[in-house]
Amino acid sequence: MHEVYGVDLSAPGLLAGRSWRWLRLRIAGLLSAETSRLGRRFAPDPPPQR
């Protein structure tokens, strides 16, 4: 989260002040970003080369 959005999830009270929708959108963004470790981890394998 910090790498892409600059958000430190361990900051006291941060998640208490945010909605589930906020968190869900950030996680979806991380999954779709090629630059995030989470996005690279769950990206589909590239098609085989001929």
PDBQT receptor file of N, H, CA, C and O in Angstrom, charges set to zero:
ATOM      1  N   MET A   1       0.826  -1.185   0.000  1.00  0.00    +0.000 N 
ATOM      2  CA  MET A   1       0.000   0.000   0.000  1.00  0.00    +0.000 C 
ATOM      3  C   MET A   1       0.872   1.251   0.000  1.00  0.00    +0.000 C 
ATOM      4  O   MET A   1       0.596   2.217  -0.712  1.00  0.00    +0.000 OA
ATOM      5  N   HIS A   2       1.919   1.219   0.802  1.00  0.00    +0.000 N 
ATOM      6  H   HIS A   2       2.143   0.435   1.381  1.00  0.00    +0.000 HD
ATOM      7  CA  HIS A   2       2.782   2.387   0.900  1.00  0.00    +0.000 C 
ATOM      8  C   HIS A   2       3.564   2.621  -0.383  1.00  0.00    +0.000 C 
ATOM      9  O   HIS A   2       3.775   3.763  -0.793  1.00  0.00    +0.000 OA
ATOM     10  N   GLU A   3       3.992   1.538  -1.011  1.00  0.00    +0.000 N 
ATOM     11  H   GLU A   3       3.821   0.611  -0.679  1.00  0.00    +0.000 HD
ATOM     12  CA  GLU A   3       4.800   1.632  -2.227  1.00  0.00    +0.000 C 
ATOM     13  C   GLU A   3       4.073   2.372  -3.350  1.00  0.00    +0.000 C 
ATOM     14  O   GLU A   3       4.689   3.164  -4.063  1.00  0.00    +0.000 OA
ATOM     15  N   VAL A   4       2.784   2.126  -3.514  1.00  0.00    +0.000 N 
ATOM     16  H   VAL A   4       2.284   1.482  -2.934  1.00  0.00    +0.000 HD
ATOM     17  CA  VAL A   4       2.020   2.722  -4.617  1.00  0.00    +0.000 C 
ATOM     18  C   VAL A   4       1.254   3.964  -4.182  1.00  0.00    +0.000 C 
ATOM     19  O   VAL A   4       1.267   4.978  -4.879  1.00  0.00    +0.000 OA
ATOM     20  N   TYR A   5       0.581   3.888  -3.022  1.00  0.00    +0.000 N 
ATOM     21  H   TYR A   5       0.570   3.064  -2.456  1.00  0.00    +0.000 HD
ATOM     22  CA  TYR A   5      -0.305   4.970  -2.592  1.00  0.00    +0.000 C 
ATOM     23  C   TYR A   5       0.294   5.877  -1.519  1.00  0.00    +0.000 C 
ATOM     24  O   TYR A   5      -0.250   6.946  -1.243  1.00  0.00    +0.000 OA
ATOM     25  N   GLY A   6       1.386   5.470  -0.923  1.00  0.00    +0.000 N 
ATOM     26  H   GLY A   6       1.827   4.601  -1.147  1.00  0.00    +0.000 HD
ATOM     27  CA  GLY A   6       1.970   6.260   0.155  1.00  0.00    +0.000 C 
ATOM     28  C   GLY A   6       1.167   6.179   1.437  1.00  0.00    +0.000 C 
ATOM     29  O   GLY A   6       1.205   7.098   2.254  1.00  0.00    +0.000 OA
ATOM     30  N   VAL A   7       0.438   5.085   1.620  1.00  0.00    +0.000 N 
ATOM     31  H   VAL A   7       0.407   4.338   0.956  1.00  0.00    +0.000 HD
ATOM     32  CA  VAL A   7      -0.419   4.902   2.794  1.00  0.00    +0.000 C 
ATOM     33  C   VAL A   7       0.198   3.842   3.696  1.00  0.00    +0.000 C 
ATOM     34  O   VAL A   7       0.435   2.713   3.267  1.00  0.00    +0.000 OA
ATOM     35  N   ASP A   8       0.454   4.207   4.934  1.00  0.00    +0.000 N 
ATOM     36  H   ASP A   8       0.262   5.124   5.283  1.00  0.00    +0.000 HD
ATOM     37  CA  ASP A   8       1.004   3.269   5.917  1.00  0.00    +0.000 C 
ATOM     38  C   ASP A   8      -0.157   2.676   6.703  1.00  0.00    +0.000 C 
ATOM     39  O   ASP A   8      -0.751   3.350   7.545  1.00  0.00    +0.000 OA
ATOM     40  N   LEU A   9      -0.477   1.426   6.430  1.00  0.00    +0.000 N 
ATOM     41  H   LEU A   9       0.005   0.879   5.746  1.00  0.00    +0.000 HD
ATOM     42  CA  LEU A   9      -1.630   0.792   7.080  1.00  0.00    +0.000 C 
ATOM     43  C   LEU A   9      -1.419   0.549   8.567  1.00  0.00    +0.000 C 
ATOM     44  O   LEU A   9      -2.380   0.282   9.288  1.00  0.00    +0.000 OA
ATOM     45  N   SER A  10      -0.184   0.635   9.038  1.00  0.00    +0.000 N 
ATOM     46  H   SER A  10       0.597   0.851   8.453  1.00  0.00    +0.000 HD
ATOM     47  CA  SER A  10       0.045   0.432  10.467  1.00  0.00    +0.000 C 
ATOM     48  C   SER A  10      -0.128   1.725  11.268  1.00  0.00    +0.000 C 
ATOM     49  O   SER A  10       0.014   1.718  12.491  1.00  0.00    +0.000 OA
ATOM     50  N   ALA A  11      -0.430   2.822  10.594  1.00  0.00    +0.000 N 
ATOM     51  H   ALA A  11      -0.546   2.828   9.601  1.00  0.00    +0.000 HD
ATOM     52  CA  ALA A  11      -0.658   4.086  11.302  1.00  0.00    +0.000 C 
ATOM     53  C   ALA A  11      -1.899   3.959  12.187  1.00  0.00    +0.000 C 
ATOM     54  O   ALA A  11      -2.945   3.504  11.723  1.00  0.00    +0.000 OA
ATOM     55  N   PRO A  12      -1.792   4.353  13.439  1.00  0.00    +0.000 N 
ATOM     56  CA  PRO A  12      -2.928   4.219  14.356  1.00  0.00    +0.000 C 
ATOM     57  C   PRO A  12      -4.170   4.962  13.846  1.00  0.00    +0.000 C 
ATOM     58  O   PRO A  12      -4.106   6.137  13.485  1.00  0.00    +0.000 OA
ATOM     59  N   GLY A  13      -5.287   4.250  13.827  1.00  0.00    +0.000 N 
ATOM     60  H   GLY A  13      -5.338   3.295  14.120  1.00  0.00    +0.000 HD
ATOM     61  CA  GLY A  13      -6.568   4.848  13.483  1.00  0.00    +0.000 C 
ATOM     62  C   GLY A  13      -6.817   5.055  11.994  1.00  0.00    +0.000 C 
ATOM     63  O   GLY A  13      -7.893   5.518  11.614  1.00  0.00    +0.000 OA
ATOM     64  N   LEU A  14      -5.853   4.722  11.145  1.00  0.00    +0.000 N 
ATOM     65  H   LEU A  14      -4.979   4.346  11.453  1.00  0.00    +0.000 HD
ATOM     66  CA  LEU A  14      -6.039   4.958   9.711  1.00  0.00    +0.000 C 
ATOM     67  C   LEU A  14      -7.219   4.172   9.158  1.00  0.00    +0.000 C 
ATOM     68  O   LEU A  14      -8.101   4.740   8.514  1.00  0.00    +0.000 OA
ATOM     69  N   LEU A  15      -7.235   2.879   9.407  1.00  0.00    +0.000 N 
ATOM     70  H   LEU A  15      -6.519   2.418   9.931  1.00  0.00    +0.000 HD
ATOM     71  CA  LEU A  15      -8.312   2.050   8.854  1.00  0.00    +0.000 C 
ATOM     72  C   LEU A  15      -9.647   2.301   9.548  1.00  0.00    +0.000 C 
ATOM     73  O   LEU A  15     -10.703   2.095   8.949  1.00  0.00    +0.000 OA
ATOM     74  N   ALA A  16      -9.613   2.736  10.782  1.00  0.00    +0.000 N 
ATOM     75  H   ALA A  16      -8.755   2.903  11.269  1.00  0.00    +0.000 HD
ATOM     76  CA  ALA A  16     -10.863   3.034  11.492  1.00  0.00    +0.000 C 
ATOM     77  C   ALA A  16     -11.579   4.219  10.850  1.00  0.00    +0.000 C 
ATOM     78  O   ALA A  16     -12.804   4.320  10.917  1.00  0.00    +0.000 OA
ATOM     79  N   GLY A  17     -10.824   5.101  10.238  1.00  0.00    +0.000 N 
ATOM     80  H   GLY A  17      -9.829   5.020  10.184  1.00  0.00    +0.000 HD
ATOM     81  CA  GLY A  17     -11.418   6.271   9.611  1.00  0.00    +0.000 C 
ATOM     82  C   GLY A  17     -11.749   6.086   8.142  1.00  0.00    +0.000 C 
ATOM     83  O   GLY A  17     -12.227   7.014   7.490  1.00  0.00    +0.000 OA
ATOM     84  N   ARG A  18     -11.500   4.899   7.617  1.00  0.00    +0.000 N 
ATOM     85  H   ARG A  18     -11.112   4.144   8.146  1.00  0.00    +0.000 HD
ATOM     86  CA  ARG A  18     -11.751   4.631   6.199  1.00  0.00    +0.000 C 
ATOM     87  C   ARG A  18     -12.849   3.583   6.069  1.00  0.00    +0.000 C 
ATOM     88  O   ARG A  18     -13.085   2.798   6.987  1.00  0.00    +0.000 OA
ATOM     89  N   SER A  19     -13.518   3.581   4.916  1.00  0.00    +0.000 N 
ATOM     90  H   SER A  19     -13.327   4.219   4.171  1.00  0.00    +0.000 HD
ATOM     91  CA  SER A  19     -14.576   2.598   4.671  1.00  0.00    +0.000 C 
ATOM     92  C   SER A  19     -13.985   1.339   4.025  1.00  0.00    +0.000 C 
ATOM     93  O   SER A  19     -12.851   1.343   3.546  1.00  0.00    +0.000 OA
ATOM     94  N   TRP A  20     -14.778   0.269   4.026  1.00  0.00    +0.000 N 
ATOM     95  H   TRP A  20     -15.699   0.266   4.416  1.00  0.00    +0.000 HD
ATOM     96  CA  TRP A  20     -14.361  -0.955   3.345  1.00  0.00    +0.000 C 
ATOM     97  C   TRP A  20     -14.224  -0.702   1.858  1.00  0.00    +0.000 C 
ATOM     98  O   TRP A  20     -13.365  -1.293   1.203  1.00  0.00    +0.000 OA
ATOM     99  N   ARG A  21     -15.063   0.171   1.318  1.00  0.00    +0.000 N 
ATOM    100  H   ARG A  21     -15.760   0.650   1.850  1.00  0.00    +0.000 HD
ATOM    101  CA  ARG A  21     -14.984   0.500  -0.107  1.00  0.00    +0.000 C 
ATOM    102  C   ARG A  21     -13.636   1.140  -0.427  1.00  0.00    +0.000 C 
ATOM    103  O   ARG A  21     -13.031   0.826  -1.452  1.00  0.00    +0.000 OA
ATOM    104  N   TRP A  22     -13.162   2.031   0.435  1.00  0.00    +0.000 N 
ATOM    105  H   TRP A  22     -13.654   2.286   1.268  1.00  0.00    +0.000 HD
ATOM    106  CA  TRP A  22     -11.869   2.675   0.237  1.00  0.00    +0.000 C 
ATOM    107  C   TRP A  22     -10.762   1.617   0.166  1.00  0.00    +0.000 C 
ATOM    108  O   TRP A  22      -9.932   1.642  -0.743  1.00  0.00    +0.000 OA
ATOM    109  N   LEU A  23     -10.755   0.695   1.122  1.00  0.00    +0.000 N 
ATOM    110  H   LEU A  23     -11.429   0.675   1.860  1.00  0.00    +0.000 HD
ATOM    111  CA  LEU A  23      -9.731  -0.344   1.169  1.00  0.00    +0.000 C 
ATOM    112  C   LEU A  23      -9.852  -1.278  -0.036  1.00  0.00    +0.000 C 
ATOM    113  O   LEU A  23      -8.846  -1.633  -0.651  1.00  0.00    +0.000 OA
ATOM    114  N   ARG A  24     -11.058  -1.669  -0.368  1.00  0.00    +0.000 N 
ATOM    115  H   ARG A  24     -11.875  -1.381   0.132  1.00  0.00    +0.000 HD
ATOM    116  CA  ARG A  24     -11.277  -2.575  -1.491  1.00  0.00    +0.000 C 
ATOM    117  C   ARG A  24     -10.790  -1.965  -2.805  1.00  0.00    +0.000 C 
ATOM    118  O   ARG A  24     -10.184  -2.662  -3.618  1.00  0.00    +0.000 OA
ATOM    119  N   LEU A  25     -11.045  -0.678  -3.022  1.00  0.00    +0.000 N 
ATOM    120  H   LEU A  25     -11.537  -0.112  -2.361  1.00  0.00    +0.000 HD
ATOM    121  CA  LEU A  25     -10.584  -0.014  -4.241  1.00  0.00    +0.000 C 
ATOM    122  C   LEU A  25      -9.065   0.070  -4.296  1.00  0.00    +0.000 C 
ATOM    123  O   LEU A  25      -8.479  -0.080  -5.368  1.00  0.00    +0.000 OA
ATOM    124  N   ARG A  26      -8.416   0.309  -3.153  1.00  0.00    +0.000 N 
ATOM    125  H   ARG A  26      -8.893   0.431  -2.283  1.00  0.00    +0.000 HD
ATOM    126  CA  ARG A  26      -6.957   0.364  -3.129  1.00  0.00    +0.000 C 
ATOM    127  C   ARG A  26      -6.351  -1.005  -3.424  1.00  0.00    +0.000 C 
ATOM    128  O   ARG A  26      -5.357  -1.100  -4.143  1.00  0.00    +0.000 OA
ATOM    129  N   ILE A  27      -6.942  -2.061  -2.875  1.00  0.00    +0.000 N 
ATOM    130  H   ILE A  27      -7.750  -1.983  -2.290  1.00  0.00    +0.000 HD
ATOM    131  CA  ILE A  27      -6.438  -3.406  -3.136  1.00  0.00    +0.000 C 
ATOM    132  C   ILE A  27      -6.653  -3.774  -4.600  1.00  0.00    +0.000 C 
ATOM    133  O   ILE A  27      -5.769  -4.365  -5.221  1.00  0.00    +0.000 OA
ATOM    134  N   ALA A  28      -7.808  -3.436  -5.159  1.00  0.00    +0.000 N 
ATOM    135  H   ALA A  28      -8.526  -2.956  -4.654  1.00  0.00    +0.000 HD
ATOM    136  CA  ALA A  28      -8.063  -3.697  -6.581  1.00  0.00    +0.000 C 
ATOM    137  C   ALA A  28      -7.063  -2.940  -7.445  1.00  0.00    +0.000 C 
ATOM    138  O   ALA A  28      -6.592  -3.463  -8.455  1.00  0.00    +0.000 OA
ATOM    139  N   GLY A  29      -6.741  -1.724  -7.056  1.00  0.00    +0.000 N 
ATOM    140  H   GLY A  29      -7.124  -1.299  -6.235  1.00  0.00    +0.000 HD
ATOM    141  CA  GLY A  29      -5.744  -0.958  -7.784  1.00  0.00    +0.000 C 
ATOM    142  C   GLY A  29      -4.372  -1.597  -7.722  1.00  0.00    +0.000 C 
ATOM    143  O   GLY A  29      -3.640  -1.598  -8.711  1.00  0.00    +0.000 OA
ATOM    144  N   LEU A  30      -4.020  -2.141  -6.570  1.00  0.00    +0.000 N 
ATOM    145  H   LEU A  30      -4.615  -2.140  -5.767  1.00  0.00    +0.000 HD
ATOM    146  CA  LEU A  30      -2.733  -2.824  -6.441  1.00  0.00    +0.000 C 
ATOM    147  C   LEU A  30      -2.682  -4.078  -7.301  1.00  0.00    +0.000 C 
ATOM    148  O   LEU A  30      -1.642  -4.396  -7.878  1.00  0.00    +0.000 OA
ATOM    149  N   LEU A  31      -3.793  -4.785  -7.388  1.00  0.00    +0.000 N 
ATOM    150  H   LEU A  31      -4.638  -4.526  -6.919  1.00  0.00    +0.000 HD
ATOM    151  CA  LEU A  31      -3.834  -5.994  -8.207  1.00  0.00    +0.000 C 
ATOM    152  C   LEU A  31      -3.711  -5.677  -9.692  1.00  0.00    +0.000 C 
ATOM    153  O   LEU A  31      -3.179  -6.484 -10.454  1.00  0.00    +0.000 OA
ATOM    154  N   SER A  32      -4.192  -4.521 -10.106  1.00  0.00    +0.000 N 
ATOM    155  H   SER A  32      -4.624  -3.865  -9.487  1.00  0.00    +0.000 HD
ATOM    156  CA  SER A  32      -4.147  -4.181 -11.529  1.00  0.00    +0.000 C 
ATOM    157  C   SER A  32      -2.898  -3.388 -11.909  1.00  0.00    +0.000 C 
ATOM    158  O   SER A  32      -2.650  -3.182 -13.097  1.00  0.00    +0.000 OA
ATOM    159  N   ALA A  33      -2.118  -2.943 -10.951  1.00  0.00    +0.000 N 
ATOM    160  H   ALA A  33      -2.320  -3.110  -9.986  1.00  0.00    +0.000 HD
ATOM    161  CA  ALA A  33      -0.915  -2.165 -11.245  1.00  0.00    +0.000 C 
ATOM    162  C   ALA A  33       0.273  -3.096 -11.487  1.00  0.00    +0.000 C 
ATOM    163  O   ALA A  33       0.610  -3.923 -10.639  1.00  0.00    +0.000 OA
ATOM    164  N   GLU A  34       0.890  -2.954 -12.634  1.00  0.00    +0.000 N 
ATOM    165  H   GLU A  34       0.616  -2.283 -13.323  1.00  0.00    +0.000 HD
ATOM    166  CA  GLU A  34       2.053  -3.786 -12.942  1.00  0.00    +0.000 C 
ATOM    167  C   GLU A  34       3.238  -3.437 -12.051  1.00  0.00    +0.000 C 
ATOM    168  O   GLU A  34       4.142  -4.254 -11.874  1.00  0.00    +0.000 OA
ATOM    169  N   THR A  35       3.242  -2.246 -11.495  1.00  0.00    +0.000 N 
ATOM    170  H   THR A  35       2.508  -1.582 -11.638  1.00  0.00    +0.000 HD
ATOM    171  CA  THR A  35       4.370  -1.807 -10.678  1.00  0.00    +0.000 C 
ATOM    172  C   THR A  35       4.297  -2.283  -9.238  1.00  0.00    +0.000 C 
ATOM    173  O   THR A  35       5.268  -2.140  -8.495  1.00  0.00    +0.000 OA
ATOM    174  N   SER A  36       3.164  -2.846  -8.825  1.00  0.00    +0.000 N 
ATOM    175  H   SER A  36       2.375  -2.962  -9.429  1.00  0.00    +0.000 HD
ATOM    176  CA  SER A  36       3.062  -3.295  -7.432  1.00  0.00    +0.000 C 
ATOM    177  C   SER A  36       3.475  -4.761  -7.321  1.00  0.00    +0.000 C 
ATOM    178  O   SER A  36       3.277  -5.551  -8.244  1.00  0.00    +0.000 OA
ATOM    179  N   ARG A  37       4.042  -5.100  -6.188  1.00  0.00    +0.000 N 
ATOM    180  H   ARG A  37       4.202  -4.458  -5.438  1.00  0.00    +0.000 HD
ATOM    181  CA  ARG A  37       4.436  -6.495  -5.961  1.00  0.00    +0.000 C 
ATOM    182  C   ARG A  37       3.218  -7.407  -5.973  1.00  0.00    +0.000 C 
ATOM    183  O   ARG A  37       3.293  -8.536  -6.457  1.00  0.00    +0.000 OA
ATOM    184  N   LEU A  38       2.104  -6.932  -5.447  1.00  0.00    +0.000 N 
ATOM    185  H   LEU A  38       2.043  -6.015  -5.053  1.00  0.00    +0.000 HD
ATOM    186  CA  LEU A  38       0.882  -7.727  -5.422  1.00  0.00    +0.000 C 
ATOM    187  C   LEU A  38       0.376  -7.971  -6.843  1.00  0.00    +0.000 C 
ATOM    188  O   LEU A  38      -0.045  -9.079  -7.176  1.00  0.00    +0.000 OA
ATOM    189  N   GLY A  39       0.420  -6.935  -7.674  1.00  0.00    +0.000 N 
ATOM    190  H   GLY A  39       0.763  -6.035  -7.403  1.00  0.00    +0.000 HD
ATOM    191  CA  GLY A  39      -0.010  -7.083  -9.063  1.00  0.00    +0.000 C 
ATOM    192  C   GLY A  39       0.861  -8.058  -9.828  1.00  0.00    +0.000 C 
ATOM    193  O   GLY A  39       0.355  -8.865 -10.608  1.00  0.00    +0.000 OA
ATOM    194  N   ARG A  40       2.169  -7.991  -9.613  1.00  0.00    +0.000 N 
ATOM    195  H   ARG A  40       2.580  -7.336  -8.979  1.00  0.00    +0.000 HD
ATOM    196  CA  ARG A  40       3.073  -8.928 -10.293  1.00  0.00    +0.000 C 
ATOM    197  C   ARG A  40       2.876 -10.349  -9.793  1.00  0.00    +0.000 C 
ATOM    198  O   ARG A  40       2.979 -11.299 -10.570  1.00  0.00    +0.000 OA
ATOM    199  N   ARG A  41       2.592 -10.508  -8.504  1.00  0.00    +0.000 N 
ATOM    200  H   ARG A  41       2.508  -9.737  -7.873  1.00  0.00    +0.000 HD
ATOM    201  CA  ARG A  41       2.429 -11.847  -7.924  1.00  0.00    +0.000 C 
ATOM    202  C   ARG A  41       1.211 -12.563  -8.482  1.00  0.00    +0.000 C 
ATOM    203  O   ARG A  41       1.269 -13.765  -8.737  1.00  0.00    +0.000 OA
ATOM    204  N   PHE A  42       0.115 -11.854  -8.676  1.00  0.00    +0.000 N 
ATOM    205  H   PHE A  42       0.068 -10.877  -8.468  1.00  0.00    +0.000 HD
ATOM    206  CA  PHE A  42      -1.118 -12.484  -9.104  1.00  0.00    +0.000 C 
ATOM    207  C   PHE A  42      -1.441 -12.254 -10.576  1.00  0.00    +0.000 C 
ATOM    208  O   PHE A  42      -2.538 -12.585 -11.026  1.00  0.00    +0.000 OA
ATOM    209  N   ALA A  43      -0.504 -11.695 -11.325  1.00  0.00    +0.000 N 
ATOM    210  H   ALA A  43       0.388 -11.427 -10.959  1.00  0.00    +0.000 HD
ATOM    211  CA  ALA A  43      -0.717 -11.488 -12.758  1.00  0.00    +0.000 C 
ATOM    212  C   ALA A  43      -0.752 -12.841 -13.464  1.00  0.00    +0.000 C 
ATOM    213  O   ALA A  43      -0.046 -13.766 -13.062  1.00  0.00    +0.000 OA
ATOM    214  N   PRO A  44      -1.565 -12.963 -14.507  1.00  0.00    +0.000 N 
ATOM    215  CA  PRO A  44      -1.574 -14.227 -15.240  1.00  0.00    +0.000 C 
ATOM    216  C   PRO A  44      -0.229 -14.461 -15.932  1.00  0.00    +0.000 C 
ATOM    217  O   PRO A  44       0.481 -13.517 -16.279  1.00  0.00    +0.000 OA
ATOM    218  N   ASP A  45       0.099 -15.720 -16.121  1.00  0.00    +0.000 N 
ATOM    219  H   ASP A  45      -0.477 -16.488 -15.839  1.00  0.00    +0.000 HD
ATOM    220  CA  ASP A  45       1.339 -16.053 -16.814  1.00  0.00    +0.000 C 
ATOM    221  C   ASP A  45       1.275 -15.586 -18.256  1.00  0.00    +0.000 C 
ATOM    222  O   ASP A  45       0.213 -15.642 -18.875  1.00  0.00    +0.000 OA
ATOM    223  N   PRO A  46       2.394 -15.124 -18.801  1.00  0.00    +0.000 N 
ATOM    224  CA  PRO A  46       2.378 -14.700 -20.204  1.00  0.00    +0.000 C 
ATOM    225  C   PRO A  46       2.151 -15.901 -21.117  1.00  0.00    +0.000 C 
ATOM    226  O   PRO A  46       2.480 -17.030 -20.751  1.00  0.00    +0.000 OA
ATOM    227  N   PRO A  47       1.594 -15.666 -22.297  1.00  0.00    +0.000 N 
ATOM    228  CA  PRO A  47       1.369 -16.790 -23.217  1.00  0.00    +0.000 C 
ATOM    229  C   PRO A  47       2.713 -17.398 -23.655  1.00  0.00    +0.000 C 
ATOM    230  O   PRO A  47       3.713 -16.686 -23.754  1.00  0.00    +0.000 OA
ATOM    231  N   PRO A  48       2.732 -18.684 -23.911  1.00  0.00    +0.000 N 
ATOM    232  CA  PRO A  48       3.986 -19.324 -24.315  1.00  0.00    +0.000 C 
ATOM    233  C   PRO A  48       4.473 -18.782 -25.654  1.00  0.00    +0.000 C 
ATOM    234  O   PRO A  48       3.676 -18.473 -26.541  1.00  0.00    +0.000 OA
ATOM    235  N   GLN A  49       5.782 -18.672 -25.786  1.00  0.00    +0.000 N 
ATOM    236  H   GLN A  49       6.429 -18.923 -25.066  1.00  0.00    +0.000 HD
ATOM    237  CA  GLN A  49       6.393 -18.221 -27.034  1.00  0.00    +0.000 C 
ATOM    238  C   GLN A  49       6.429 -19.359 -28.041  1.00  0.00    +0.000 C 
ATOM    239  O   GLN A  49       6.607 -20.522 -27.682  1.00  0.00    +0.000 OA
ATOM    240  N   ARG A  50       6.260 -19.006 -29.293  1.00  0.00    +0.000 N 
ATOM    241  H   ARG A  50       6.115 -18.060 -29.584  1.00  0.00    +0.000 HD
ATOM    242  CA  ARG A  50       6.322 -20.032 -30.342  1.00  0.00    +0.000 C 
ATOM    243  C   ARG A  50       7.718 -20.175 -30.853  1.00  0.00    +0.000 C 
ATOM    244  O   ARG A  50       7.970 -20.990 -31.740  1.00  0.00    +0.000 OA
TER     245      ARG A  50
